[in-house]
């Protein structure tokens, strides 16, 4: 049974950092690009970052320079390091390990 599970969300003050993890288990084949999405209340899900098979990355303009996507092949885990967090980063964050989605992890940025 394939499972894709996010963790690492929580409440953080503006300017703080969080690292999200997405662990894949079961008979899953990695199909690139891997990706992180987020969905804020009342808004559509948006693409945050992607990682291709050669290690290339792309980011939404709103997070460039602050977020970093990475992976650990041995652990079958991908990460989203989020620095200098802003209140507008508040959302449920989802990892997309094609064709599977995680259940989401809440990130709240508030003082």
Phi and psi restraints in degrees (range 20) as a CNS / XPLOR table:
assign (resid 1 and name C) (resid 2 and name N)
       (resid 2 and name CA) (resid 2 and name C) 1.0 -83.2 20.0 2
assign (resid 2 and name N) (resid 2 and name CA)
       (resid 2 and name C) (resid 3 and name N) 1.0 135.3 20.0 2
assign (resid 2 and name C) (resid 3 and name N)
       (resid 3 and name CA) (resid 3 and name C) 1.0 -134.3 20.0 2
assign (resid 3 and name N) (resid 3 and name CA)
       (resid 3 and name C) (resid 4 and name N) 1.0 140.2 20.0 2
assign (resid 3 and name C) (resid 4 and name N)
       (resid 4 and name CA) (resid 4 and name C) 1.0 -129.2 20.0 2
assign (resid 4 and name N) (resid 4 and name CA)
       (resid 4 and name C) (resid 5 and name N) 1.0 115.6 20.0 2
assign (resid 4 and name C) (resid 5 and name N)
       (resid 5 and name CA) (resid 5 and name C) 1.0 -127.6 20.0 2
assign (resid 5 and name N) (resid 5 and name CA)
       (resid 5 and name C) (resid 6 and name N) 1.0 123.3 20.0 2
assign (resid 5 and name C) (resid 6 and name N)
       (resid 6 and name CA) (resid 6 and name C) 1.0 -90.0 20.0 2
assign (resid 6 and name N) (resid 6 and name CA)
       (resid 6 and name C) (resid 7 and name N) 1.0 155.8 20.0 2
assign (resid 6 and name C) (resid 7 and name N)
       (resid 7 and name CA) (resid 7 and name C) 1.0 -155.3 20.0 2
assign (resid 7 and name N) (resid 7 and name CA)
       (resid 7 and name C) (resid 8 and name N) 1.0 167.9 20.0 2
assign (resid 7 and name C) (resid 8 and name N)
       (resid 8 and name CA) (resid 8 and name C) 1.0 105.1 20.0 2
assign (resid 8 and name N) (resid 8 and name CA)
       (resid 8 and name C) (resid 9 and name N) 1.0 -3.7 20.0 2
assign (resid 8 and name C) (resid 9 and name N)
       (resid 9 and name CA) (resid 9 and name C) 1.0 -73.2 20.0 2
assign (resid 9 and name N) (resid 9 and name CA)
       (resid 9 and name C) (resid 10 and name N) 1.0 173.5 20.0 2
assign (resid 9 and name C) (resid 10 and name N)
       (resid 10 and name CA) (resid 10 and name C) 1.0 162.6 20.0 2
assign (resid 10 and name N) (resid 10 and name CA)
       (resid 10 and name C) (resid 11 and name N) 1.0 -166.9 20.0 2
assign (resid 10 and name C) (resid 11 and name N)
       (resid 11 and name CA) (resid 11 and name C) 1.0 -100.3 20.0 2
assign (resid 11 and name N) (resid 11 and name CA)
       (resid 11 and name C) (resid 12 and name N) 1.0 129.9 20.0 2
assign (resid 11 and name C) (resid 12 and name N)
       (resid 12 and name CA) (resid 12 and name C) 1.0 -141.0 20.0 2
assign (resid 12 and name N) (resid 12 and name CA)
       (resid 12 and name C) (resid 13 and name N) 1.0 149.5 20.0 2
assign (resid 12 and name C) (resid 13 and name N)
       (resid 13 and name CA) (resid 13 and name C) 1.0 -78.1 20.0 2
assign (resid 13 and name N) (resid 13 and name CA)
       (resid 13 and name C) (resid 14 and name N) 1.0 154.9 20.0 2
assign (resid 13 and name C) (resid 14 and name N)
       (resid 14 and name CA) (resid 14 and name C) 1.0 -53.8 20.0 2
assign (resid 14 and name N) (resid 14 and name CA)
       (resid 14 and name C) (resid 15 and name N) 1.0 137.2 20.0 2
assign (resid 14 and name C) (resid 15 and name N)
       (resid 15 and name CA) (resid 15 and name C) 1.0 91.3 20.0 2
assign (resid 15 and name N) (resid 15 and name CA)
       (resid 15 and name C) (resid 16 and name N) 1.0 -10.1 20.0 2
assign (resid 15 and name C) (resid 16 and name N)
       (resid 16 and name CA) (resid 16 and name C) 1.0 -82.5 20.0 2
assign (resid 16 and name N) (resid 16 and name CA)
       (resid 16 and name C) (resid 17 and name N) 1.0 -176.4 20.0 2
assign (resid 16 and name C) (resid 17 and name N)
       (resid 17 and name CA) (resid 17 and name C) 1.0 -132.1 20.0 2
assign (resid 17 and name N) (resid 17 and name CA)
       (resid 17 and name C) (resid 18 and name N) 1.0 152.7 20.0 2
assign (resid 17 and name C) (resid 18 and name N)
       (resid 18 and name CA) (resid 18 and name C) 1.0 -144.4 20.0 2
assign (resid 18 and name N) (resid 18 and name CA)
       (resid 18 and name C) (resid 19 and name N) 1.0 153.0 20.0 2
assign (resid 18 and name C) (resid 19 and name N)
       (resid 19 and name CA) (resid 19 and name C) 1.0 -123.0 20.0 2
assign (resid 19 and name N) (resid 19 and name CA)
       (resid 19 and name C) (resid 20 and name N) 1.0 119.0 20.0 2
assign (resid 19 and name C) (resid 20 and name N)
       (resid 20 and name CA) (resid 20 and name C) 1.0 -90.9 20.0 2
assign (resid 20 and name N) (resid 20 and name CA)
       (resid 20 and name C) (resid 21 and name N) 1.0 144.9 20.0 2
assign (resid 20 and name C) (resid 21 and name N)
       (resid 21 and name CA) (resid 21 and name C) 1.0 -121.7 20.0 2
assign (resid 21 and name N) (resid 21 and name CA)
       (resid 21 and name C) (resid 22 and name N) 1.0 150.7 20.0 2
assign (resid 21 and name C) (resid 22 and name N)
       (resid 22 and name CA) (resid 22 and name C) 1.0 -136.9 20.0 2
assign (resid 22 and name N) (resid 22 and name CA)
       (resid 22 and name C) (resid 23 and name N) 1.0 109.0 20.0 2
assign (resid 22 and name C) (resid 23 and name N)
       (resid 23 and name CA) (resid 23 and name C) 1.0 -104.7 20.0 2
assign (resid 23 and name N) (resid 23 and name CA)
       (resid 23 and name C) (resid 24 and name N) 1.0 130.3 20.0 2
assign (resid 23 and name C) (resid 24 and name N)
       (resid 24 and name CA) (resid 24 and name C) 1.0 -105.7 20.0 2
assign (resid 24 and name N) (resid 24 and name CA)
       (resid 24 and name C) (resid 25 and name N) 1.0 139.5 20.0 2
assign (resid 24 and name C) (resid 25 and name N)
       (resid 25 and name CA) (resid 25 and name C) 1.0 -140.8 20.0 2
assign (resid 25 and name N) (resid 25 and name CA)
       (resid 25 and name C) (resid 26 and name N) 1.0 162.6 20.0 2
assign (resid 25 and name C) (resid 26 and name N)
       (resid 26 and name CA) (resid 26 and name C) 1.0 90.1 20.0 2
assign (resid 26 and name N) (resid 26 and name CA)
       (resid 26 and name C) (resid 27 and name N) 1.0 -168.2 20.0 2
assign (resid 26 and name C) (resid 27 and name N)
       (resid 27 and name CA) (resid 27 and name C) 1.0 -82.7 20.0 2
assign (resid 27 and name N) (resid 27 and name CA)
       (resid 27 and name C) (resid 28 and name N) 1.0 74.7 20.0 2
assign (resid 27 and name C) (resid 28 and name N)
       (resid 28 and name CA) (resid 28 and name C) 1.0 -112.8 20.0 2
assign (resid 28 and name N) (resid 28 and name CA)
       (resid 28 and name C) (resid 29 and name N) 1.0 137.0 20.0 2
assign (resid 28 and name C) (resid 29 and name N)
       (resid 29 and name CA) (resid 29 and name C) 1.0 -106.9 20.0 2
assign (resid 29 and name N) (resid 29 and name CA)
       (resid 29 and name C) (resid 30 and name N) 1.0 130.6 20.0 2
assign (resid 29 and name C) (resid 30 and name N)
       (resid 30 and name CA) (resid 30 and name C) 1.0 -76.1 20.0 2
assign (resid 30 and name N) (resid 30 and name CA)
       (resid 30 and name C) (resid 31 and name N) 1.0 120.2 20.0 2
assign (resid 30 and name C) (resid 31 and name N)
       (resid 31 and name CA) (resid 31 and name C) 1.0 -116.0 20.0 2
assign (resid 31 and name N) (resid 31 and name CA)
       (resid 31 and name C) (resid 32 and name N) 1.0 116.0 20.0 2
assign (resid 31 and name C) (resid 32 and name N)
       (resid 32 and name CA) (resid 32 and name C) 1.0 -83.3 20.0 2
assign (resid 32 and name N) (resid 32 and name CA)
       (resid 32 and name C) (resid 33 and name N) 1.0 155.5 20.0 2
assign (resid 32 and name C) (resid 33 and name N)
       (resid 33 and name CA) (resid 33 and name C) 1.0 -81.8 20.0 2
assign (resid 33 and name N) (resid 33 and name CA)
       (resid 33 and name C) (resid 34 and name N) 1.0 149.5 20.0 2
assign (resid 33 and name C) (resid 34 and name N)
       (resid 34 and name CA) (resid 34 and name C) 1.0 -79.1 20.0 2
assign (resid 34 and name N) (resid 34 and name CA)
       (resid 34 and name C) (resid 35 and name N) 1.0 156.4 20.0 2
assign (resid 34 and name C) (resid 35 and name N)
       (resid 35 and name CA) (resid 35 and name C) 1.0 -154.1 20.0 2
assign (resid 35 and name N) (resid 35 and name CA)
       (resid 35 and name C) (resid 36 and name N) 1.0 155.3 20.0 2
assign (resid 35 and name C) (resid 36 and name N)
       (resid 36 and name CA) (resid 36 and name C) 1.0 -116.4 20.0 2
assign (resid 36 and name N) (resid 36 and name CA)
       (resid 36 and name C) (resid 37 and name N) 1.0 137.3 20.0 2
assign (resid 36 and name C) (resid 37 and name N)
       (resid 37 and name CA) (resid 37 and name C) 1.0 -123.7 20.0 2
assign (resid 37 and name N) (resid 37 and name CA)
       (resid 37 and name C) (resid 38 and name N) 1.0 166.6 20.0 2
assign (resid 37 and name C) (resid 38 and name N)
       (resid 38 and name CA) (resid 38 and name C) 1.0 -145.8 20.0 2
assign (resid 38 and name N) (resid 38 and name CA)
       (resid 38 and name C) (resid 39 and name N) 1.0 155.2 20.0 2
assign (resid 38 and name C) (resid 39 and name N)
       (resid 39 and name CA) (resid 39 and name C) 1.0 -139.0 20.0 2
assign (resid 39 and name N) (resid 39 and name CA)
       (resid 39 and name C) (resid 40 and name N) 1.0 116.2 20.0 2
assign (resid 39 and name C) (resid 40 and name N)
       (resid 40 and name CA) (resid 40 and name C) 1.0 -88.9 20.0 2
assign (resid 40 and name N) (resid 40 and name CA)
       (resid 40 and name C) (resid 41 and name N) 1.0 158.4 20.0 2
assign (resid 40 and name C) (resid 41 and name N)
       (resid 41 and name CA) (resid 41 and name C) 1.0 -55.8 20.0 2
assign (resid 41 and name N) (resid 41 and name CA)
       (resid 41 and name C) (resid 42 and name N) 1.0 130.1 20.0 2
assign (resid 41 and name C) (resid 42 and name N)
       (resid 42 and name CA) (resid 42 and name C) 1.0 76.2 20.0 2
assign (resid 42 and name N) (resid 42 and name CA)
       (resid 42 and name C) (resid 43 and name N) 1.0 5.3 20.0 2
assign (resid 42 and name C) (resid 43 and name N)
       (resid 43 and name CA) (resid 43 and name C) 1.0 -121.4 20.0 2
assign (resid 43 and name N) (resid 43 and name CA)
       (resid 43 and name C) (resid 44 and name N) 1.0 163.0 20.0 2
assign (resid 43 and name C) (resid 44 and name N)
       (resid 44 and name CA) (resid 44 and name C) 1.0 -76.7 20.0 2
assign (resid 44 and name N) (resid 44 and name CA)
       (resid 44 and name C) (resid 45 and name N) 1.0 155.9 20.0 2
assign (resid 44 and name C) (resid 45 and name N)
       (resid 45 and name CA) (resid 45 and name C) 1.0 -65.2 20.0 2
assign (resid 45 and name N) (resid 45 and name CA)
       (resid 45 and name C) (resid 46 and name N) 1.0 134.6 20.0 2
assign (resid 45 and name C) (resid 46 and name N)
       (resid 46 and name CA) (resid 46 and name C) 1.0 -125.0 20.0 2
assign (resid 46 and name N) (resid 46 and name CA)
       (resid 46 and name C) (resid 47 and name N) 1.0 149.9 20.0 2
assign (resid 46 and name C) (resid 47 and name N)
       (resid 47 and name CA) (resid 47 and name C) 1.0 -76.4 20.0 2
assign (resid 47 and name N) (resid 47 and name CA)
       (resid 47 and name C) (resid 48 and name N) 1.0 131.3 20.0 2
assign (resid 47 and name C) (resid 48 and name N)
       (resid 48 and name CA) (resid 48 and name C) 1.0 -103.7 20.0 2
assign (resid 48 and name N) (resid 48 and name CA)
       (resid 48 and name C) (resid 49 and name N) 1.0 -47.6 20.0 2
assign (resid 48 and name C) (resid 49 and name N)
       (resid 49 and name CA) (resid 49 and name C) 1.0 -158.3 20.0 2
assign (resid 49 and name N) (resid 49 and name CA)
       (resid 49 and name C) (resid 50 and name N) 1.0 149.5 20.0 2
assign (resid 49 and name C) (resid 50 and name N)
       (resid 50 and name CA) (resid 50 and name C) 1.0 -131.5 20.0 2
assign (resid 50 and name N) (resid 50 and name CA)
       (resid 50 and name C) (resid 51 and name N) 1.0 155.1 20.0 2
assign (resid 50 and name C) (resid 51 and name N)
       (resid 51 and name CA) (resid 51 and name C) 1.0 -136.0 20.0 2
assign (resid 51 and name N) (resid 51 and name CA)
       (resid 51 and name C) (resid 52 and name N) 1.0 122.3 20.0 2
assign (resid 51 and name C) (resid 52 and name N)
       (resid 52 and name CA) (resid 52 and name C) 1.0 -95.3 20.0 2
assign (resid 52 and name N) (resid 52 and name CA)
       (resid 52 and name C) (resid 53 and name N) 1.0 179.2 20.0 2
assign (resid 52 and name C) (resid 53 and name N)
       (resid 53 and name CA) (resid 53 and name C) 1.0 -67.2 20.0 2
assign (resid 53 and name N) (resid 53 and name CA)
       (resid 53 and name C) (resid 54 and name N) 1.0 -22.4 20.0 2
assign (resid 53 and name C) (resid 54 and name N)
       (resid 54 and name CA) (resid 54 and name C) 1.0 -96.7 20.0 2
assign (resid 54 and name N) (resid 54 and name CA)
       (resid 54 and name C) (resid 55 and name N) 1.0 7.6 20.0 2
assign (resid 54 and name C) (resid 55 and name N)
       (resid 55 and name CA) (resid 55 and name C) 1.0 93.0 20.0 2
assign (resid 55 and name N) (resid 55 and name CA)
       (resid 55 and name C) (resid 56 and name N) 1.0 0.9 20.0 2
assign (resid 55 and name C) (resid 56 and name N)
       (resid 56 and name CA) (resid 56 and name C) 1.0 -71.8 20.0 2
assign (resid 56 and name N) (resid 56 and name CA)
       (resid 56 and name C) (resid 57 and name N) 1.0 147.1 20.0 2
assign (resid 56 and name C) (resid 57 and name N)
       (resid 57 and name CA) (resid 57 and name C) 1.0 -128.1 20.0 2
assign (resid 57 and name N) (resid 57 and name CA)
       (resid 57 and name C) (resid 58 and name N) 1.0 154.3 20.0 2
assign (resid 57 and name C) (resid 58 and name N)
       (resid 58 and name CA) (resid 58 and name C) 1.0 -139.4 20.0 2
assign (resid 58 and name N) (resid 58 and name CA)
       (resid 58 and name C) (resid 59 and name N) 1.0 148.3 20.0 2
assign (resid 58 and name C) (resid 59 and name N)
       (resid 59 and name CA) (resid 59 and name C) 1.0 -135.6 20.0 2
assign (resid 59 and name N) (resid 59 and name CA)
       (resid 59 and name C) (resid 60 and name N) 1.0 150.0 20.0 2
assign (resid 59 and name C) (resid 60 and name N)
       (resid 60 and name CA) (resid 60 and name C) 1.0 -63.6 20.0 2
assign (resid 60 and name N) (resid 60 and name CA)
       (resid 60 and name C) (resid 61 and name N) 1.0 146.2 20.0 2
assign (resid 60 and name C) (resid 61 and name N)
       (resid 61 and name CA) (resid 61 and name C) 1.0 -55.5 20.0 2
assign (resid 61 and name N) (resid 61 and name CA)
       (resid 61 and name C) (resid 62 and name N) 1.0 -34.2 20.0 2
assign (resid 61 and name C) (resid 62 and name N)
       (resid 62 and name CA) (resid 62 and name C) 1.0 -68.7 20.0 2
assign (resid 62 and name N) (resid 62 and name CA)
       (resid 62 and name C) (resid 63 and name N) 1.0 -16.8 20.0 2
assign (resid 62 and name C) (resid 63 and name N)
       (resid 63 and name CA) (resid 63 and name C) 1.0 -119.1 20.0 2
assign (resid 63 and name N) (resid 63 and name CA)
       (resid 63 and name C) (resid 64 and name N) 1.0 -2.7 20.0 2
assign (resid 63 and name C) (resid 64 and name N)
       (resid 64 and name CA) (resid 64 and name C) 1.0 -57.5 20.0 2
assign (resid 64 and name N) (resid 64 and name CA)
       (resid 64 and name C) (resid 65 and name N) 1.0 135.1 20.0 2
assign (resid 64 and name C) (resid 65 and name N)
       (resid 65 and name CA) (resid 65 and name C) 1.0 84.9 20.0 2
assign (resid 65 and name N) (resid 65 and name CA)
       (resid 65 and name C) (resid 66 and name N) 1.0 -10.0 20.0 2
assign (resid 65 and name C) (resid 66 and name N)
       (resid 66 and name CA) (resid 66 and name C) 1.0 -117.2 20.0 2
assign (resid 66 and name N) (resid 66 and name CA)
       (resid 66 and name C) (resid 67 and name N) 1.0 -33.4 20.0 2
assign (resid 66 and name C) (resid 67 and name N)
       (resid 67 and name CA) (resid 67 and name C) 1.0 -108.8 20.0 2
assign (resid 67 and name N) (resid 67 and name CA)
       (resid 67 and name C) (resid 68 and name N) 1.0 149.4 20.0 2
assign (resid 67 and name C) (resid 68 and name N)
       (resid 68 and name CA) (resid 68 and name C) 1.0 -137.3 20.0 2
assign (resid 68 and name N) (resid 68 and name CA)
       (resid 68 and name C) (resid 69 and name N) 1.0 125.3 20.0 2
assign (resid 68 and name C) (resid 69 and name N)
       (resid 69 and name CA) (resid 69 and name C) 1.0 -97.7 20.0 2
assign (resid 69 and name N) (resid 69 and name CA)
       (resid 69 and name C) (resid 70 and name N) 1.0 140.7 20.0 2
assign (resid 69 and name C) (resid 70 and name N)
       (resid 70 and name CA) (resid 70 and name C) 1.0 -153.6 20.0 2
assign (resid 70 and name N) (resid 70 and name CA)
       (resid 70 and name C) (resid 71 and name N) 1.0 174.4 20.0 2
assign (resid 70 and name C) (resid 71 and name N)
       (resid 71 and name CA) (resid 71 and name C) 1.0 -146.0 20.0 2
assign (resid 71 and name N) (resid 71 and name CA)
       (resid 71 and name C) (resid 72 and name N) 1.0 156.3 20.0 2
assign (resid 71 and name C) (resid 72 and name N)
       (resid 72 and name CA) (resid 72 and name C) 1.0 -124.1 20.0 2
assign (resid 72 and name N) (resid 72 and name CA)
       (resid 72 and name C) (resid 73 and name N) 1.0 103.6 20.0 2
assign (resid 72 and name C) (resid 73 and name N)
       (resid 73 and name CA) (resid 73 and name C) 1.0 -62.4 20.0 2
assign (resid 73 and name N) (resid 73 and name CA)
       (resid 73 and name C) (resid 74 and name N) 1.0 -38.6 20.0 2
assign (resid 73 and name C) (resid 74 and name N)
       (resid 74 and name CA) (resid 74 and name C) 1.0 -63.2 20.0 2
assign (resid 74 and name N) (resid 74 and name CA)
       (resid 74 and name C) (resid 75 and name N) 1.0 -34.4 20.0 2
assign (resid 74 and name C) (resid 75 and name N)
       (resid 75 and name CA) (resid 75 and name C) 1.0 -94.1 20.0 2
assign (resid 75 and name N) (resid 75 and name CA)
       (resid 75 and name C) (resid 76 and name N) 1.0 -3.5 20.0 2
assign (resid 75 and name C) (resid 76 and name N)
       (resid 76 and name CA) (resid 76 and name C) 1.0 49.5 20.0 2
assign (resid 76 and name N) (resid 76 and name CA)
       (resid 76 and name C) (resid 77 and name N) 1.0 50.6 20.0 2
assign (resid 76 and name C) (resid 77 and name N)
       (resid 77 and name CA) (resid 77 and name C) 1.0 -134.9 20.0 2
assign (resid 77 and name N) (resid 77 and name CA)
       (resid 77 and name C) (resid 78 and name N) 1.0 139.8 20.0 2
assign (resid 77 and name C) (resid 78 and name N)
       (resid 78 and name CA) (resid 78 and name C) 1.0 -118.3 20.0 2
assign (resid 78 and name N) (resid 78 and name CA)
       (resid 78 and name C) (resid 79 and name N) 1.0 159.8 20.0 2
assign (resid 78 and name C) (resid 79 and name N)
       (resid 79 and name CA) (resid 79 and name C) 1.0 -131.1 20.0 2
assign (resid 79 and name N) (resid 79 and name CA)
       (resid 79 and name C) (resid 80 and name N) 1.0 158.3 20.0 2
assign (resid 79 and name C) (resid 80 and name N)
       (resid 80 and name CA) (resid 80 and name C) 1.0 -134.3 20.0 2
assign (resid 80 and name N) (resid 80 and name CA)
       (resid 80 and name C) (resid 81 and name N) 1.0 105.5 20.0 2
assign (resid 80 and name C) (resid 81 and name N)
       (resid 81 and name CA) (resid 81 and name C) 1.0 -85.2 20.0 2
assign (resid 81 and name N) (resid 81 and name CA)
       (resid 81 and name C) (resid 82 and name N) 1.0 124.0 20.0 2
assign (resid 81 and name C) (resid 82 and name N)
       (resid 82 and name CA) (resid 82 and name C) 1.0 -120.6 20.0 2
assign (resid 82 and name N) (resid 82 and name CA)
       (resid 82 and name C) (resid 83 and name N) 1.0 116.6 20.0 2
assign (resid 82 and name C) (resid 83 and name N)
       (resid 83 and name CA) (resid 83 and name C) 1.0 -116.3 20.0 2
assign (resid 83 and name N) (resid 83 and name CA)
       (resid 83 and name C) (resid 84 and name N) 1.0 164.3 20.0 2
assign (resid 83 and name C) (resid 84 and name N)
       (resid 84 and name CA) (resid 84 and name C) 1.0 48.5 20.0 2
assign (resid 84 and name N) (resid 84 and name CA)
       (resid 84 and name C) (resid 85 and name N) 1.0 48.5 20.0 2
assign (resid 84 and name C) (resid 85 and name N)
       (resid 85 and name CA) (resid 85 and name C) 1.0 -65.1 20.0 2
assign (resid 85 and name N) (resid 85 and name CA)
       (resid 85 and name C) (resid 86 and name N) 1.0 146.0 20.0 2
assign (resid 85 and name C) (resid 86 and name N)
       (resid 86 and name CA) (resid 86 and name C) 1.0 -121.6 20.0 2
assign (resid 86 and name N) (resid 86 and name CA)
       (resid 86 and name C) (resid 87 and name N) 1.0 157.7 20.0 2
assign (resid 86 and name C) (resid 87 and name N)
       (resid 87 and name CA) (resid 87 and name C) 1.0 -55.6 20.0 2
assign (resid 87 and name N) (resid 87 and name CA)
       (resid 87 and name C) (resid 88 and name N) 1.0 -32.8 20.0 2
assign (resid 87 and name C) (resid 88 and name N)
       (resid 88 and name CA) (resid 88 and name C) 1.0 -72.5 20.0 2
assign (resid 88 and name N) (resid 88 and name CA)
       (resid 88 and name C) (resid 89 and name N) 1.0 -5.4 20.0 2
assign (resid 88 and name C) (resid 89 and name N)
       (resid 89 and name CA) (resid 89 and name C) 1.0 -83.1 20.0 2
assign (resid 89 and name N) (resid 89 and name CA)
       (resid 89 and name C) (resid 90 and name N) 1.0 -6.3 20.0 2
assign (resid 89 and name C) (resid 90 and name N)
       (resid 90 and name CA) (resid 90 and name C) 1.0 -61.3 20.0 2
assign (resid 90 and name N) (resid 90 and name CA)
       (resid 90 and name C) (resid 91 and name N) 1.0 124.7 20.0 2
assign (resid 90 and name C) (resid 91 and name N)
       (resid 91 and name CA) (resid 91 and name C) 1.0 -178.0 20.0 2
assign (resid 91 and name N) (resid 91 and name CA)
       (resid 91 and name C) (resid 92 and name N) 1.0 170.9 20.0 2
assign (resid 91 and name C) (resid 92 and name N)
       (resid 92 and name CA) (resid 92 and name C) 1.0 -90.4 20.0 2
assign (resid 92 and name N) (resid 92 and name CA)
       (resid 92 and name C) (resid 93 and name N) 1.0 128.0 20.0 2
assign (resid 92 and name C) (resid 93 and name N)
       (resid 93 and name CA) (resid 93 and name C) 1.0 -103.4 20.0 2
assign (resid 93 and name N) (resid 93 and name CA)
       (resid 93 and name C) (resid 94 and name N) 1.0 133.8 20.0 2
assign (resid 93 and name C) (resid 94 and name N)
       (resid 94 and name CA) (resid 94 and name C) 1.0 -122.7 20.0 2
assign (resid 94 and name N) (resid 94 and name CA)
       (resid 94 and name C) (resid 95 and name N) 1.0 138.5 20.0 2
assign (resid 94 and name C) (resid 95 and name N)
       (resid 95 and name CA) (resid 95 and name C) 1.0 -96.8 20.0 2
assign (resid 95 and name N) (resid 95 and name CA)
       (resid 95 and name C) (resid 96 and name N) 1.0 147.1 20.0 2
assign (resid 95 and name C) (resid 96 and name N)
       (resid 96 and name CA) (resid 96 and name C) 1.0 -122.1 20.0 2
assign (resid 96 and name N) (resid 96 and name CA)
       (resid 96 and name C) (resid 97 and name N) 1.0 105.1 20.0 2
assign (resid 96 and name C) (resid 97 and name N)
       (resid 97 and name CA) (resid 97 and name C) 1.0 -110.4 20.0 2
assign (resid 97 and name N) (resid 97 and name CA)
       (resid 97 and name C) (resid 98 and name N) 1.0 89.8 20.0 2
assign (resid 97 and name C) (resid 98 and name N)
       (resid 98 and name CA) (resid 98 and name C) 1.0 -44.6 20.0 2
assign (resid 98 and name N) (resid 98 and name CA)
       (resid 98 and name C) (resid 99 and name N) 1.0 131.5 20.0 2
assign (resid 98 and name C) (resid 99 and name N)
       (resid 99 and name CA) (resid 99 and name C) 1.0 -94.9 20.0 2
assign (resid 99 and name N) (resid 99 and name CA)
       (resid 99 and name C) (resid 100 and name N) 1.0 19.8 20.0 2
assign (resid 99 and name C) (resid 100 and name N)
       (resid 100 and name CA) (resid 100 and name C) 1.0 -96.7 20.0 2
assign (resid 100 and name N) (resid 100 and name CA)
       (resid 100 and name C) (resid 101 and name N) 1.0 150.5 20.0 2
assign (resid 100 and name C) (resid 101 and name N)
       (resid 101 and name CA) (resid 101 and name C) 1.0 -117.9 20.0 2
assign (resid 101 and name N) (resid 101 and name CA)
       (resid 101 and name C) (resid 102 and name N) 1.0 142.8 20.0 2
assign (resid 101 and name C) (resid 102 and name N)
       (resid 102 and name CA) (resid 102 and name C) 1.0 -76.1 20.0 2
assign (resid 102 and name N) (resid 102 and name CA)
       (resid 102 and name C) (resid 103 and name N) 1.0 176.1 20.0 2
assign (resid 102 and name C) (resid 103 and name N)
       (resid 103 and name CA) (resid 103 and name C) 1.0 -83.7 20.0 2
assign (resid 103 and name N) (resid 103 and name CA)
       (resid 103 and name C) (resid 104 and name N) 1.0 -12.7 20.0 2
assign (resid 103 and name C) (resid 104 and name N)
       (resid 104 and name CA) (resid 104 and name C) 1.0 97.6 20.0 2
assign (resid 104 and name N) (resid 104 and name CA)
       (resid 104 and name C) (resid 105 and name N) 1.0 148.7 20.0 2
assign (resid 104 and name C) (resid 105 and name N)
       (resid 105 and name CA) (resid 105 and name C) 1.0 -135.8 20.0 2
assign (resid 105 and name N) (resid 105 and name CA)
       (resid 105 and name C) (resid 106 and name N) 1.0 133.9 20.0 2
assign (resid 105 and name C) (resid 106 and name N)
       (resid 106 and name CA) (resid 106 and name C) 1.0 -80.7 20.0 2
assign (resid 106 and name N) (resid 106 and name CA)
       (resid 106 and name C) (resid 107 and name N) 1.0 131.6 20.0 2
assign (resid 106 and name C) (resid 107 and name N)
       (resid 107 and name CA) (resid 107 and name C) 1.0 -119.4 20.0 2
assign (resid 107 and name N) (resid 107 and name CA)
       (resid 107 and name C) (resid 108 and name N) 1.0 122.9 20.0 2
assign (resid 107 and name C) (resid 108 and name N)
       (resid 108 and name CA) (resid 108 and name C) 1.0 -123.3 20.0 2
assign (resid 108 and name N) (resid 108 and name CA)
       (resid 108 and name C) (resid 109 and name N) 1.0 123.8 20.0 2
assign (resid 108 and name C) (resid 109 and name N)
       (resid 109 and name CA) (resid 109 and name C) 1.0 -111.8 20.0 2
assign (resid 109 and name N) (resid 109 and name CA)
       (resid 109 and name C) (resid 110 and name N) 1.0 110.6 20.0 2
assign (resid 109 and name C) (resid 110 and name N)
       (resid 110 and name CA) (resid 110 and name C) 1.0 -159.7 20.0 2
assign (resid 110 and name N) (resid 110 and name CA)
       (resid 110 and name C) (resid 111 and name N) 1.0 147.8 20.0 2
